[in-house]
C-alpha cells in the first residue's frame, strides 16, 4: 500500500511538472527579456555616443585659451606640444632629465654624437625667445612625455605620467586627449622638478617608437620654417 501511494505521488508530480513546465519556461523567458530591456535602457541613458566628441571639443577650447597662439597652432597641426626645459642652469644636475651622474653625462654626449643626422631638427626656433634651452619636451596625448636635445635631436628619456578623470562615473577614466596634453603642459611649466621626480622614467623606446619621435621632430622643423617663411611673406606684402 505505501509503495502504491508513493508511486501515485511520483506520477502526480510528473504530471503537474509537465503541465507547469511551459508556463515556467515562458515566465523565465519573459523575465530575461525584461532584464535585457532594462539593461539596454540603462545603457542608453548612461552612454551618449557624442559625449566623447563634445568633451574633446571643450578640451581643445580650454587648451587653446591656456597656451599661446604658436603652441596652439603646433598642437592643431601636428598633434603634440613642445615645452622648453626650465631646470638647466638653475638646478643641480641630479635633477635634470636623464643625466645627473658622470655616467649619465657620458651617455648624453654619446647620444649627441650619434644624432648628427638630426642636427638642427628642431629648426630655427629651437630655443626659447628669451634664453637658451639645453633640452625640451614633446607632449603627446595619452603617451609618455619625451625629453630631447633641441640642438641635435638626441632623445633623452621618457616620462610616464597619468591624469585620470575622477569626475566621470562612466566610461573610460582617461581625460580627453587635449585635456591630457594640457595637464602635462601645466605640470611641466608649473613644477617641472616635481613632475620629473614623480614620473616613471625610462630610456627612449620603452613605450614610444624613437623613429616616430624623430619624424615628429623633422615635422616640427618643417612646420616652423614654413611659419617663418609665411610670416616673412606677410611682412613684405604689408610693406
Backbone torsions as a table, in degrees:
resi	resn	phi	psi	omega
1	UNK	NA	-50.9	177.9
2	UNK	-59.7	-36.4	178.5
3	UNK	-63.3	-40.0	179.7
4	UNK	-65.6	-41.8	178.9
5	UNK	-65.1	-40.7	178.4
6	UNK	-62.9	-41.1	179.1
7	UNK	-64.1	-41.4	179.4
8	UNK	-63.6	-38.7	179.7
9	UNK	-65.4	-40.9	178.8
10	UNK	-63.9	-42.6	179.3
11	UNK	-63.2	-41.2	-179.5
12	UNK	-63.8	-43.4	178.4
13	UNK	-62.6	-39.1	179.1
14	UNK	-64.1	-41.5	179.8
15	UNK	-65.7	-43.0	178.2
16	UNK	-61.6	-40.0	178.4
17	UNK	-62.7	-42.3	179.8
18	UNK	-64.3	-35.1	179.4
19	UNK	-74.5	-35.9	-175.5
20	UNK	-87.5	-20.1	-174.4
21	UNK	-57.5	-45.6	179.3
22	UNK	-59.1	-38.8	-179.9
23	UNK	-69.6	-38.9	178.7
24	UNK	-65.6	-41.6	178.6
25	UNK	-64.0	-42.0	178.8
26	UNK	-64.4	-41.0	179.6
27	UNK	-65.8	-39.7	178.8
28	UNK	-65.6	-41.2	177.8
29	UNK	-64.1	-39.4	178.9
30	UNK	-66.2	-38.7	178.5
31	UNK	-63.1	-45.1	179.2
32	UNK	-64.7	-38.0	178.4
33	UNK	-64.3	-42.4	178.7
34	UNK	-65.1	-39.4	178.4
35	UNK	-65.0	-41.6	179.1
36	UNK	-64.7	-40.1	178.9
37	UNK	-65.1	-40.5	178.5
38	UNK	-64.5	-39.7	179.0
39	UNK	-64.6	-41.7	178.2
40	UNK	-64.7	-38.8	179.4
41	UNK	-65.3	-42.4	178.4
42	UNK	-63.6	-42.2	179.5
43	UNK	-64.4	-39.4	-179.2
44	UNK	-65.1	-35.1	179.6
45	UNK	-74.1	-39.1	-174.2
46	UNK	-83.6	-18.2	-176.3
47	UNK	-123.2	126.9	177.3
48	UNK	-118.2	116.0	-177.8
49	UNK	-56.8	-25.7	-178.9
50	UNK	-91.0	-2.6	-176.2
51	UNK	-63.6	-43.4	-178.8
52	UNK	-61.9	-42.1	-179.4
53	UNK	-66.6	-42.0	179.2
54	UNK	-66.6	-38.0	178.2
55	UNK	-63.2	-40.0	179.5
56	UNK	-68.2	-37.5	177.4
57	UNK	-62.8	-42.7	177.3
58	UNK	-64.7	-39.6	-179.9
59	UNK	-64.5	-40.0	178.7
60	UNK	-65.2	-38.3	177.5
61	UNK	-64.4	-41.0	178.9
62	UNK	-65.7	-43.7	178.5
63	UNK	-60.1	-43.0	-178.9
64	UNK	-62.9	-33.7	-179.2
65	UNK	-77.3	-16.1	-175.5
66	UNK	-98.6	-28.7	-177.9
67	UNK	-105.2	166.0	-179.5
68	UNK	-77.7	173.2	-173.5
69	UNK	-62.1	-38.5	-179.0
70	UNK	-64.1	-44.9	-179.3
71	UNK	-68.4	-37.9	178.4
72	UNK	-64.0	-43.8	178.7
73	UNK	-62.0	-36.9	178.0
74	UNK	-61.3	-48.1	-179.4
75	UNK	-66.6	-40.9	-179.6
76	UNK	-62.3	-41.9	-174.0
77	UNK	-88.9	-32.4	-172.4
78	UNK	-110.9	-21.5	178.0
79	UNK	88.8	10.7	176.6
80	UNK	-151.5	167.3	177.6
81	UNK	-118.3	152.0	171.2
82	UNK	-110.2	135.7	174.7
83	UNK	-125.0	132.8	-179.2
84	UNK	-77.4	141.4	175.6
85	UNK	-69.8	136.1	-176.4
86	UNK	-113.6	-0.3	-175.8
87	UNK	-88.9	-22.7	-176.4
88	UNK	-60.7	132.1	177.5
89	UNK	87.1	-9.6	179.2
90	UNK	-140.6	17.5	175.7
91	UNK	-144.0	151.3	177.0
92	UNK	-62.2	151.1	-175.1
93	UNK	-60.9	-23.8	-179.9
94	UNK	-67.0	-14.7	-179.1
95	UNK	-103.9	2.0	179.5
96	UNK	-85.6	156.1	-176.8
97	UNK	-59.0	131.5	170.1
98	UNK	71.5	-47.4	-176.6
99	UNK	-94.7	-177.4	-178.0
100	UNK	150.3	-9.8	175.7
101	UNK	-130.4	168.8	178.7
102	UNK	-59.9	-39.0	178.3
103	UNK	-64.1	-40.5	178.3
104	UNK	-64.6	-39.1	177.8
105	UNK	-63.5	-39.0	178.3
106	UNK	-65.6	-40.8	178.2
107	UNK	-62.8	-40.4	178.0
108	UNK	-62.3	-43.4	179.0
109	UNK	-62.6	-39.7	179.0
110	UNK	-64.9	-41.3	179.9
111	UNK	-66.7	-35.9	177.3
112	UNK	-64.0	-41.6	-179.2
113	UNK	-69.3	-31.2	-179.2
114	UNK	-79.7	-9.2	-176.2
115	UNK	-106.0	30.4	-178.6
116	UNK	-61.9	-32.4	-179.2
117	UNK	-70.8	-12.3	179.1
118	UNK	-108.7	14.0	-179.5
119	UNK	-58.5	131.7	-179.3
120	UNK	74.5	15.5	-176.1
121	UNK	-62.0	-27.3	-178.8
122	UNK	-82.1	-1.2	171.8
123	UNK	82.8	-178.0	-176.2
124	UNK	-66.7	-18.6	-179.2
125	UNK	-101.4	34.7	-174.8
126	UNK	-80.1	7.5	176.6
127	UNK	-133.0	151.4	178.9
128	UNK	-65.3	155.2	-172.8
129	UNK	-65.3	-26.5	-173.6
130	UNK	-105.0	-17.3	-179.4
131	UNK	-159.6	156.4	177.9
132	UNK	-65.2	149.9	175.2
133	UNK	-124.8	118.5	-176.9
134	UNK	-80.4	-13.6	177.2
135	UNK	-153.3	162.9	-179.8
136	UNK	-149.1	175.3	-179.0
137	UNK	-127.0	146.4	166.1
138	UNK	-105.6	128.3	-177.5
139	UNK	-109.8	115.6	178.7
140	UNK	-107.1	150.9	173.8
141	UNK	-72.4	129.8	175.8
142	UNK	57.2	30.8	175.2
143	UNK	-139.3	163.3	178.8
144	UNK	-62.3	154.4	171.9
145	UNK	-78.8	135.5	-177.4
146	UNK	-111.0	124.8	175.1
147	UNK	-93.9	141.3	-178.2
148	UNK	-151.4	169.4	178.7
149	UNK	-99.6	114.7	-177.5
150	UNK	-60.7	-35.0	-176.0
151	UNK	-64.6	-34.6	-174.1
152	UNK	-119.1	-19.8	-173.5
153	UNK	82.9	6.6	179.5
154	UNK	-65.6	132.3	178.9
155	UNK	-84.9	136.0	-174.8
156	UNK	-102.7	-54.7	-174.4
157	UNK	-166.9	167.1	174.6
158	UNK	-114.0	140.6	177.5
159	UNK	-120.4	114.1	-178.0
160	UNK	-91.7	115.3	177.6
161	UNK	-133.6	151.9	-179.4
162	UNK	-134.1	140.7	177.6
163	UNK	-127.7	83.9	-178.8
164	UNK	-69.4	155.1	179.1
165	UNK	-95.1	94.1	-177.3
166	UNK	-77.4	-8.2	-176.7
167	UNK	-85.2	-7.6	-174.0
168	UNK	-99.5	122.7	179.4
169	UNK	-86.3	7.0	-175.4
170	UNK	-148.5	164.7	172.8
171	UNK	67.2	-157.1	-177.5
172	UNK	-71.8	146.3	177.1
173	UNK	-83.9	-4.4	-178.6
174	UNK	-76.8	145.9	172.7
175	UNK	-67.9	157.1	168.4
176	UNK	-55.7	154.0	-173.5
177	UNK	-53.8	-47.3	-177.3
178	UNK	-69.4	-32.9	175.4
179	UNK	-66.7	-37.8	178.8
180	UNK	-64.2	-43.3	177.4
181	UNK	-62.8	-43.8	-179.2
182	UNK	-63.7	-40.8	179.6
183	UNK	-62.2	-42.1	178.6
184	UNK	-67.3	-42.3	179.6
185	UNK	-61.5	-43.8	179.8
186	UNK	-65.6	-40.0	179.2
187	UNK	-63.4	-40.4	179.9
188	UNK	-68.7	-44.6	-176.0
189	UNK	-75.9	-27.9	-177.9
190	UNK	-86.7	-41.6	-176.1
191	UNK	-153.5	73.7	-177.3
192	UNK	-60.2	-40.7	-177.2
193	UNK	-60.6	-41.6	-179.4
194	UNK	-68.1	-41.1	179.0
195	UNK	-61.3	-43.3	179.6
196	UNK	-62.8	-38.8	-178.4
197	UNK	-70.4	-35.9	-174.9
198	UNK	-87.7	-24.3	-174.9
199	UNK	-74.1	156.8	170.8
200	UNK	-83.8	113.8	-176.4
201	UNK	-96.2	135.9	177.0
202	UNK	-135.9	161.2	173.4
203	UNK	-69.6	156.8	179.9
204	UNK	-56.4	140.9	177.9
205	UNK	100.6	-4.6	-179.2
206	UNK	-66.4	-48.1	-179.7
207	UNK	-123.8	-23.1	-179.1
208	UNK	-115.5	133.7	179.0
209	UNK	-63.8	119.5	179.6
210	UNK	-58.4	-34.9	178.5
211	UNK	-63.0	-36.9	177.9
212	UNK	-64.9	-41.9	179.3
213	UNK	-63.4	-42.2	179.1
214	UNK	-63.6	-39.3	176.1
215	UNK	-63.8	-38.2	178.0
216	UNK	-65.6	-36.1	176.2
217	UNK	-64.8	-39.4	176.6
218	UNK	-66.9	-40.1	176.0
219	UNK	-61.2	-42.9	178.8
220	UNK	-62.2	-40.9	178.8
221	UNK	-61.6	-48.0	179.6
222	UNK	-64.0	-40.9	-178.1
223	UNK	-61.8	-44.0	-179.0
224	UNK	-70.8	-35.5	176.1
225	UNK	-64.2	-40.5	178.4
226	UNK	-64.5	-40.1	178.2
227	UNK	-64.8	-41.6	177.8
228	UNK	-63.5	-42.1	179.4
229	UNK	-64.1	-41.7	179.7
230	UNK	-65.8	-41.4	179.2
231	UNK	-63.7	-39.9	178.3
232	UNK	-64.4	-39.7	178.4
233	UNK	-63.8	-39.6	179.0
234	UNK	-64.7	-38.9	179.0
235	UNK	-65.5	-43.5	178.9
236	UNK	-63.7	-40.3	-178.5
237	UNK	-67.1	-38.3	179.4
238	UNK	-69.0	-32.1	-179.7
239	UNK	-74.3	NA	NA
